[in-house]
Amino acid sequence: MNADASIVRIERDILSKNDAYAVENRKRLAAGGVLALNLVSSPGSGKTTLLVRLIQDLAGSLPVAVIEGDQQTSNDATRIRATGVSAVQINTGKGCHLDAHMVGHALEELPLPRGGVLFIENVGNLVCPAAFDLGEAHKVVVLSVTEGEDKPLKYPDMFAASDLMLINKSDLLPHVEFDVAACVTNALRVNPRLRTLVVSARTGEGLSAFRAWLDAAIGMAAATAAAR
């Protein structure tokens, strides 16, 4: 067997094992009526700040829990816990993404928000997380206006795997050269079914539309679980 074939076999084995763990995670989440969202992005997109704002806006109306993924530190989990929400930090060390086995262990430690939403904030990376199912209902890709509008074309696998794109930091649009329409066009070239919202943690722009999307996703998940 040549080296390339060996690499392909190993990758398939890794993904196959991951998918088996993802199935178990999905069963556990469905049993608790929990909608899981996998938040993915480049480093610095503003995922954590946006997540804190979302949690604050959802306070008292929807149960929330969070799994935080970073290579090192527990800084983001500390920020999340300051909102009053339960959070588990996963440090991946030299790893560039969360996998379903890691998330499964986190689920054992985390009080699941029955009937609510679990946000899984993945390691900042637009490559590796695209291939790993964590048991989530949807991948949500966050792209800030301080990045290029050609990101969907440069990292197509991530945008193809996602169901929703949040164009974040819209409050900075007057100060940067970022073409929202071009970004959306590029993303739809990669994934014609991708939904897009323009949002800002600072001003709250787009967050009511995200809440509407979230409510619809929770309703769909509940209907699917009831039909089983």
Secondary structure, 3 states (H helix, E strand, C coil): CCHHHHHHHHHHHHHHHHHHHHHHHHHHHHHCCCEEEEEEECCCCCHHHHHHHHHHHHCCCCCEEEEEEECCCCHHHHHHHCCCCEEEEEECCCCCCCCHHHHHHHHHHCCCCCCCEEEEECCCCCCHHHHCCCCCCEEEEEEECCCCCCHHHHCHHHHHHCCEEEEECHHHHHHCCCCHHHHHHHHHHHCCCCEEEECCCCCCCCHHHHHHHHHHHHHHHHHHHHHC
